[in-house]
Structure formats: C-alpha cells, structure tokens
C-alpha cells in the first residue's frame, strides 16, 4: 500500500478493482462488479454489469437505490 500511496481499505479496493478491470478491457469479456466498485467511483468499461445488493449507496452522491 505504501508503494502505491494507498492509505485506506477503500483505496486498496479501488486500486485492485481498477487493475482487474484493465485486464477485462483487453479481453472479450463482460465485467461484473459489486455495487461497492460503483460506490467508489471506479471507472467502469462500457457494458459492465453492476450487481446492486444494498438498499442505499455508501457514497452520498448516489443516495438510495430503493
């Protein structure tokens, strides 16, 4: 985490998700992510499926899904 200037668990999750999604950009697959990745504002490739599993977002900018 120090080497990549990451100072939180959310930052670590965002870093990991971004790296995995970069792999999917180079192969012919449809990425599927949990809502947390969307809440953390990770840039998603077009066509990404987001599995919404909470009734609201952890990010106040998105509000409630219900």
Backbone as ProteinMPNN parsed JSONL, in Angstrom:
{"seq_chain_A": "XXXXXXXXXXXXXXXXXXXXXXXXXXXXXXXXXXXXXXXXXXXXXXXXXXXXXXXXXXXXXXXXXX", "coords_chain_A": {"N_chain_A": [[0.834, -1.185, 0.0], [1.977, 1.201, 0.73], [3.888, 1.584, -1.288], [2.222, 2.224, -3.419], [0.984, 4.506, -2.635], [-1.373, 4.267, -1.107], [-3.794, 4.691, 1.336], [-5.953, 3.66, 2.702], [-8.56, 1.185, 3.281], [-10.593, 1.369, 1.393], [-9.257, 2.71, -0.653], [-7.422, 0.718, -1.32], [-9.133, -1.303, -2.256], [-10.244, 0.022, -4.453], [-7.95, 0.389, -6.042], [-7.301, -2.305, -6.601], [-9.68, -3.151, -7.957], [-9.605, -1.463, -10.19], [-7.278, -2.374, -11.482], [-8.002, -5.022, -12.133], [-10.205, -4.517, -13.803], [-8.883, -3.245, -15.892], [-7.598, -5.405, -17.045], [-9.825, -6.767, -18.084], [-10.544, -5.049, -20.094], [-8.898, -5.678, -22.158], [-9.539, -8.168, -23.063], [-12.091, -10.31, -24.413], [-14.623, -10.069, -22.648], [-17.459, -9.628, -20.462], [-17.425, -7.439, -17.889], [-18.334, -7.937, -14.465], [-19.337, -6.379, -11.588], [-19.534, -5.749, -8.028], [-21.718, -3.58, -6.219], [-20.135, -1.973, -4.568], [-17.84, -1.237, -6.012], [-18.884, 0.556, -7.874], [-19.874, 2.478, -6.076], [-17.459, 3.465, -5.151], [-16.628, 4.922, -7.239], [-15.077, 3.886, -9.342], [-13.741, 3.842, -12.582], [-15.675, 2.405, -14.999], [-15.676, -0.031, -17.62], [-17.541, 0.286, -20.718], [-20.682, -1.391, -20.783], [-20.39, -2.846, -18.478], [-21.664, -4.912, -15.92], [-23.409, -4.144, -13.025], [-23.819, -5.381, -9.888], [-26.255, -4.699, -7.795], [-26.677, -4.7, -4.408], [-27.275, -3.579, -2.038], [-29.542, -1.476, -0.181], [-29.015, 1.161, -0.31], [-26.506, 3.585, -1.228], [-23.045, 3.689, -0.281], [-21.859, 5.976, -0.916], [-22.652, 9.251, -0.655], [-23.345, 10.84, -2.812], [-24.83, 9.269, -4.519], [-27.095, 8.361, -3.177], [-30.207, 6.684, -2.342], [-31.066, 3.397, -3.487], [-33.425, 2.145, -3.351]], "CA_chain_A": [[0.0, 0.0, 0.0], [2.875, 2.354, 0.784], [4.488, 1.756, -2.618], [1.223, 2.776, -4.339], [0.393, 5.675, -1.987], [-2.736, 3.909, -0.707], [-3.839, 4.872, 2.786], [-7.215, 3.195, 3.286], [-9.065, -0.048, 2.68], [-11.33, 1.751, 0.182], [-8.236, 2.972, -1.663], [-6.877, -0.57, -1.745], [-10.162, -1.965, -3.059], [-10.327, 0.769, -5.71], [-6.739, 0.047, -6.791], [-7.458, -3.686, -7.069], [-10.753, -3.211, -8.958], [-9.135, -0.798, -11.407], [-6.326, -3.27, -12.154], [-8.75, -6.147, -12.709], [-10.992, -4.008, -14.928], [-7.961, -3.003, -17.002], [-7.405, -6.702, -17.705], [-11.021, -7.099, -18.868], [-10.6, -4.184, -21.284], [-8.047, -6.257, -23.195], [-10.031, -9.48, -23.492], [-13.502, -10.249, -24.813], [-15.499, -10.499, -21.568], [-18.3, -8.6, -19.854], [-17.107, -7.353, -16.464], [-19.421, -7.88, -13.491], [-18.795, -5.876, -10.324], [-20.485, -5.456, -6.973], [-22.072, -2.18, -6.04], [-19.053, -1.242, -3.901], [-16.959, -0.667, -7.027], [-19.607, 1.731, -8.376], [-19.883, 3.465, -4.993], [-16.118, 4.035, -5.035], [-16.427, 5.699, -8.466], [-14.086, 3.292, -10.236], [-14.155, 3.994, -13.977], [-16.092, 1.089, -15.497], [-15.773, -0.154, -19.071], [-18.919, 0.211, -21.217], [-21.293, -2.707, -20.737], [-20.166, -3.504, -17.192], [-22.854, -5.235, -15.13], [-23.23, -3.794, -11.62], [-24.729, -6.12, -9.014], [-26.695, -3.867, -6.675], [-27.061, -5.616, -3.335], [-27.604, -2.802, -0.833], [-30.677, -0.601, -0.472], [-28.525, 2.522, -0.494], [-25.102, 3.662, -1.582], [-22.127, 4.225, 0.722], [-21.454, 7.28, -1.412], [-23.822, 10.13, -0.523], [-23.695, 11.417, -4.105], [-25.749, 8.379, -5.225], [-28.356, 8.233, -2.432], [-30.867, 5.397, -2.139], [-31.441, 2.604, -4.664], [-34.756, 1.581, -3.119]], "C_chain_A": [[0.883, 1.254, 0.0], [3.457, 2.638, -0.588], [3.533, 2.408, -3.607], [0.467, 3.964, -3.746], [-1.083, 5.452, -1.643], [-2.796, 3.965, 0.808], [-5.16, 4.447, 3.43], [-7.638, 1.888, 2.621], [-9.872, 0.243, 1.414], [-10.343, 2.03, -0.955], [-7.632, 1.689, -2.203], [-7.875, -1.307, -2.637], [-10.288, -1.298, -4.426], [-9.138, 0.431, -6.611], [-6.87, -1.347, -7.407], [-8.512, -3.77, -8.183], [-10.306, -2.578, -10.27], [-8.162, -1.685, -12.179], [-7.036, -4.439, -12.819], [-9.553, -5.676, -13.924], [-10.112, -3.666, -16.122], [-7.665, -4.295, -17.756], [-8.606, -7.021, -18.589], [-11.153, -6.225, -20.109], [-9.852, -4.801, -22.458], [-8.47, -7.647, -23.651], [-11.539, -9.362, -23.729], [-14.406, -10.837, -23.738], [-16.362, -9.321, -21.108], [-17.981, -8.558, -18.365], [-18.379, -7.293, -15.619], [-18.802, -7.452, -12.166], [-19.904, -5.727, -9.297], [-20.662, -3.958, -6.855], [-20.94, -1.357, -5.415], [-18.128, -0.562, -4.904], [-17.584, 0.588, -7.618], [-19.602, 2.846, -7.332], [-18.539, 4.18, -4.867], [-15.702, 4.807, -6.286], [-15.259, 5.201, -9.324], [-14.603, 3.45, -11.655], [-14.43, 2.61, -14.562], [-16.111, 1.079, -17.018], [-17.244, -0.175, -19.505], [-19.427, -1.228, -21.163], [-21.086, -3.45, -19.432], [-21.493, -3.735, -16.479], [-22.537, -4.932, -13.675], [-24.271, -4.552, -10.808], [-25.043, -5.244, -7.802], [-27.234, -4.782, -5.599], [-27.35, -4.902, -2.023], [-28.761, -1.873, -1.179], [-30.269, 0.856, -0.595], [-27.043, 2.462, -0.805], [-24.286, 4.16, -0.396], [-21.67, 5.632, 0.338], [-22.678, 8.191, -1.431], [-24.239, 10.774, -1.838], [-24.73, 10.576, -4.851], [-27.066, 8.155, -4.495], [-28.886, 6.812, -2.357], [-31.187, 4.718, -3.463], [-32.871, 2.106, -4.559], [-35.831, 2.342, -3.875]], "O_chain_A": [[0.563, 2.245, -0.656], [3.518, 3.792, -1.013], [3.976, 3.078, -4.54], [-0.56, 4.382, -4.28], [-1.925, 6.324, -1.856], [-1.964, 3.369, 1.492], [-5.452, 4.825, 4.564], [-7.148, 1.53, 1.55], [-9.843, -0.543, 0.466], [-10.579, 1.626, -2.094], [-7.36, 1.577, -3.398], [-7.493, -1.871, -3.662], [-10.422, -1.98, -5.442], [-9.308, 0.211, -7.81], [-6.585, -1.542, -8.588], [-8.272, -4.382, -9.224], [-10.598, -3.104, -11.344], [-8.22, -1.738, -13.407], [-6.707, -4.807, -13.947], [-9.58, -6.351, -14.953], [-10.559, -3.788, -17.262], [-7.5, -4.277, -18.976], [-8.44, -7.49, -19.715], [-11.805, -6.62, -21.075], [-10.134, -4.488, -23.614], [-7.835, -8.238, -24.524], [-12.171, -8.404, -23.283], [-14.901, -11.955, -23.878], [-16.023, -8.162, -21.345], [-18.235, -9.528, -17.651], [-19.371, -6.679, -16.011], [-17.861, -8.079, -11.679], [-21.076, -5.595, -9.652], [-19.843, -3.177, -7.34], [-20.807, -0.169, -5.707], [-17.68, 0.561, -4.674], [-16.889, 1.579, -7.841], [-19.357, 4.008, -7.653], [-18.487, 5.36, -4.52], [-14.573, 5.286, -6.385], [-14.549, 5.991, -9.946], [-15.784, 3.216, -11.91], [-13.544, 1.757, -14.616], [-16.512, 2.061, -17.642], [-18.104, -0.61, -18.738], [-18.689, -2.167, -21.462], [-21.558, -4.578, -19.288], [-22.346, -2.847, -16.442], [-21.529, -5.397, -13.143], [-25.472, -4.381, -11.019], [-24.215, -5.071, -6.908], [-28.153, -5.562, -5.85], [-27.638, -5.544, -1.013], [-28.944, -1.519, -2.344], [-31.092, 1.701, -0.948], [-26.406, 1.418, -0.662], [-24.772, 4.959, 0.404], [-21.159, 6.379, 1.172], [-23.639, 7.921, -2.151], [-25.382, 11.213, -1.968], [-25.435, 11.092, -5.718], [-28.061, 7.795, -5.125], [-28.115, 5.853, -2.314], [-31.536, 5.379, -4.441], [-33.465, 1.692, -5.555], [-37.009, 1.996, -3.788]]}, "name": "protein", "num_of_chains": 1, "seq": "XXXXXXXXXXXXXXXXXXXXXXXXXXXXXXXXXXXXXXXXXXXXXXXXXXXXXXXXXXXXXXXXXX"}
